[in-house]
Amino acid sequence: MSDITEKTLNISEESKISIFGGLDSNIKKIEKALQVSVVERGDSLRIAGDEVNVDMCIDVILELDSFVKRGNDLDEQNIEYAISLAKDNMKNIMEKIDEDVICHTVTGKPVKPKTLGQKKYVDAIRDNMIVFGLGPAGTGKTYLAMAMAITAFKNEEVSRIILTRPAIEAGEKLGFLPGDLQSKVDPYLRPLYDALYQIMGADSFLKNQEKGLIEVAPLAYMRGRTLDNAYIILDEAQNTTPAQMKMFLTRMGFGSKAVITGDLTQKDLMPGAVSGLDMAIKVLRGMDEISFSYLTAKDVVRHPLVQRIVKAYEDYEARQVNAGKGNDPKALSGRNNPGKGAYNDSKYGAGKRKHL
C-alpha cells in the first residue's frame, strides 16, 4: 500500500462553501472519485491520501475555486468535469472555457460552452462554413448551434435563420395528427422551438417568424431553394437519407453558414437504410471550410446520470461488436464513422472513500 501523503491548501471562504456543497455533498463526491480525505482545518484544507491522488484533488479544488470566483454556481456537472480534467492531467481548462460567452438568454443567463469538446465545437462553427456536430444526447449540439445562430442574427452577420430537421418518428407510430400542415410538423420541431424561446424569447421569435426572418420547417421544405446570407441548422441529421443530405448541403448560398447536428447511435431510419450523415462523413472528410466536431460522453451537460447511461451503452455495444453477438451490427454505434468508434471516452471510475 502506498504511503499516505498530507498537503494543505488555502482557498477563500466563499469558494470553500461552494466546493463543499450542501451537507458536504460536493467534497464527498471528490473524495470518493479520487480516494482522498479532505478535512477543513481553520482557514485551510487538509488533503490526505496517495500522493498522486492528493495532487489531483488539489488541481480539482483550484479549478473549482477559479470557476466560483468568476461568479458561477457549482453543480454536479462542474464537479464531475473538474475531476475528469484532473485525471487527464489538464489544468486551468474550465476558466478558459468559461470566458467564452456566446450570448445571454432572455432571463440574462449566459450561454457558453461547459466542456472542452463544446468549446472546440463552438470555435469550429466560428471558423468554418459548414460544421458537423456529432455526439450523444445531452452534449449541447443543437443548443449551442442555436445560440451561435441567434448571436449572428442579432449582430446582423446573417439576415435570417433557418432551422430544419427530418420529420421522422422516434421509434413510434404516432398515426394521424389533426390540424393544418404546420400543426402536423410542429411536434417534430418542438426541440428547436424550445431553444429559440429560451434564448430569444417567445415574442421576439414570433415577430421575426412573421417577417420570415426565422423559419422552422421540415427538411422536405428545403428542396429547390438557394439560401443566401442565412444561418442554417439541420438537426437530427442521422435520420436523413443520402439524397436528403446532398439536397440540404447544396442549398448553401453566398454569405451562409450551416451546422449539421446528429447522433450516430440513435437512428430512426428503416432497418437497412443508409444514413445521409454516415455517407456525408465519408464523402466530405478533409474538405476545406468543412469541419467535423466529435463530442463524447464527457461533454454531456445534462444530469450526470445521463453521462453514465451514454457510457454504459457505449461499453455494451463495444462488447457486442467484439463478441460478434450484436443482434443488428449495422445499428451499433460508430459502424459508419471511419477512424472513430462510438463516442469513445475513458473509463469513469470511482473508488472507495478513505477515512483517515
N, C-alpha and C positions, 0 to 999 in steps of 0.2 A: 504494500500500500504506500502511496506517495506521502511524503511529509506534508503536514499541514502548514500553510503559509497564512499569515495575517497582515493585512495592509489597511491603512486608514485613508479616508477621503473626505474632504470638506466641500459641501455644496450649500447653497442658500436655503433658508428655512422654507421659502415658498416652493422651491423645486423639490425639497425633501417631502413636503406634504403631498405633492402631486405624484412623485415617484413611488412613495409608499402606498398611496391609494387608500380608499375606504377599507377599514378593517385589515390594512396591510396587504390587500389583495394583489397589488402590482408587484410589490417586492417579493411576495411568496412565489409568484409566477417566475420571477427572475431567479430566485434561489433554487427552485425545482429544476428549471431548464439548465442551469449552469452548475448545479450541485455545490452550492456555496451557502454560507450563513452570513447574513447581513444584519448587524445589530447597531442601533443608534446609541452612541456614547457622547453625551453632551452636544457639542456643535459638530461632531464628526461622525462618520460611519465606519464601523469596523467590519471588514470583509475577510472571512476565513474560508479556507478550502485548499484544493490543489492549486499550485501557483498559476498554471495556465488558465484555469477557470476563474481564479481571482482577478487576473488581468483582464479577462473577457468581461467580467462583471463590472469592473471599473470603466471599461470602454462603453458598456451599455448605459451605465448611470450618467457618465459625462455626455453621451449622445442625447439622452433624455433631458438632462439639465439644460443643455443648449436649446433644445426644442421648446421646453417650457418657458425659457427666458424670452423667446420670440413671441410669447403671448398665446401659445397653443395649449389646448386641453389634451391631456393624455387619454387614450382609450386602449382597448385590448390590441387593436391592430398596430398601434405605435409600439407598444411593449414587445409584441411578437416580432415585429420587423427589426427593432433595435437588437434583439437577441440574435436574430438571423444574420444581421450585418456583422456582429461581433464574432460569430462563429466562422464567418467568411473572411475575417481579418480586414474588414472595410470600415474605416474611421471617417468621421465628420461628413457622412453622406446625407443624413437626414436634414442637416442645416442647409446644405446646398440645394436639396430638393425643395425644401420649404420656401426658399427665396423666389421660386418661380410661380408667381400668382397670375393665372390666366385671366380671370375676371371675378366678379362677385355676383352672388345670387341676389334675388330681389330682397331678401332679408339681410343682405350685407355680408353674408358668409363668403370668405374667399374660396375660389375653386382653384385647386393646384394639385399637381401630382403628389402621390403619397409614397411612391416607391421608386427605386432607380429605374426599373423597367418602364414605369409610366413616364418618368422624366425623359427617357430616351425616345419613347413613343411621341411625346409632345414635341420634342426637338425635331424629330423626323418629319412631323406634319409641317413645322415651320419651314423646313429646308427643302422639301420635295413637292412636286406637282401632284403625285399620286402616292398614297401611303396605304399599305395593307396592315391593319392592326389585328393580329392573330393571338388568341389566348382563350383560356377557360372563362366560365361565368364569373362575374364579380371582379374582373380586373380593370373595369372602368373604360373599356374600349370605346363604347358608344358615348358615354357621358363626357369624356374628355374631348372627343371629336366634336360633340355638340358645343361645348364651351369654346373651343377654338373657332368654330364656325360663327357663333354669335359674336365673339370678340371681333373677328374680321368684318362682320356685317356692321357692327356699331362704329368701327373705325373707318368705314367706307372703303375698305380694301376690296370688297365684292359688293355687287348690287342686290344680290338675292341669295337665299339659302334654299336648297332642295334636299329633302330627306326622303329616302325611299327604302323599301325592303320587300322581298318577295312575299306574297300573301299565301303562305303555306302553313297548314295547321300543324302544331307541335305534337304529333303522335296521336291526335284525337280527331274524330269526325264531328264537326260542330253542326252539320246539317244546314237547313235553310235559315238564313238570317233575314229578319224583316227590315223594312226601310228602304231608302234610296241607296244609290251606289256608294256614296260616301259613308253611310251608316254601316254598310256591309264590310268595308275595308278598314274602318276605324279600329276594330278590335286588334287587328294585326299591327297597327301602327301606334298603339297606345304607349309603348315604352318611349317612343320618340316624343310624343306629346308631353309625357311626364317630365322629361328632361327640359323641354322648352319652357314649360310652365315654371319650373323651379328656378331656372337661370334667367329667363327673360321676363317672366310674369305673364299671367293669362291675358290681361288687357293689351299689353304691348304685342304679344304674339297674335292675337285676334285681329288687331288693327293692321299689322303687316301682312297677315294672311289674306285679309280682304283686298289689300292693294296688290296681291300677287307677288309680294316680295319674299314671302316664306311659303314654301309649298311642301306638304307632306302627302305623299302619294305612293301607291304600289308600284313595283318595278315595271310592270307592263305599260304604265303611262309614259315611260321614258322613250319608247320606240319612236323613231322618226324625228327626234328633236336634236338640235345643236344648242348646247348650254354654254353661252359666253358669260364671262365675268360673274361666275356663280361658285358657291361653295357647296359641293355635292357630297352627301354621305349615303353610302349603301350599307345598311345594317343587315345582320344575319346572312352574310354573303355565302355561307356554306350551303344554303338552300337554293342557290341559283343553279341553273343548268349552264353548260359551257356556252351555249348560244346566248343566253341572257347576260352572262358576264361579258362576253365580247360586245354585245349591243350596248351595255352600260358604259364600258370603257371607251367606246368610240363616240360617245355623246359629248366628250370633252371639247370645249371651245377655248378661245383665247381668254386669258385672264382668269381661268377657272382652276380650282383645286378640288381633288377628290380624296375622300377617305373611305376605305372599304374595310368593314369590320366583320369578323367571323370567328366561330369556334369550331375547329376541325373535328372535335369529338362529339358534337351534337347536331347531326344532320337529320332532317326530317323528309328527305327525298325518298322516293320509292326505292325498294330494295334493288340493288344492282345499278342504280342510276349514278352517273358520274357527276361530281360536284364541280360547278364552274370555278369555285375558289381553288380547289385542288389543281385544276388544269392551269389556272392563271399563275399559280406559284411556279409551276414547271416552265411555262412559256415565257414569263416576264422577268424571271430572275436575272439580275445583272444589268438590267437596262438603266440608263441614266434617268434621273428625275423620278424613279420609282423605287420606293423603299419598303422593306418588309420588317415590321416590328413584332417580335415574338415575346409575348407576356407569359409568365408562368404562374404556378400556384403561389409563389412568393409575392406576386403582385395583386393577389386577391385582397380587396379592401372592404368586403362585406364582413359579416361576423366571422371570427377566426375559425369557427366550426366549418364554414363553407370551404376555407382553405384546406382543412384536413379531409373534407369529403372529396374535393378535387384530387388531392394527393392519393387518397385511398383508391379511387377509381383508376388513376394512372398506374398505380402499382399493380392492381388486379389485372388490368388489361395487358400490362407488360408481361406478367406471369403467364397469362393465357397465350400470348404470342410465342413466348419462349417454350411453352409446353406443347404448342401446336394443337391446343384443345379449344380454341375460340369457336363458338357456335357460328359467328359471322365474322371471319377475319377481316373482310373488307370494311366492316364498321368500326374496327378498332382504331384508336387514336394514333395519328402520326403515319398512317399507312401510305398516304399520298403526299407526304411532306418530305421531299428529298433532303437528306442530310440532317433531318430533325426527327426526334421521337415525339411522343405526346409531350406536352409542355413539361419537359423534364426538370426536376428540381432535386436538390439534395435532401437526404433523409431528415425528417423533422423529429428530432429526438428530445426526450425529456427524462432526466434521471431522478433519483430519489433525493429528497432534501436531507441535508446533513444537519443534525442537531449537535452543536458543539458546546 
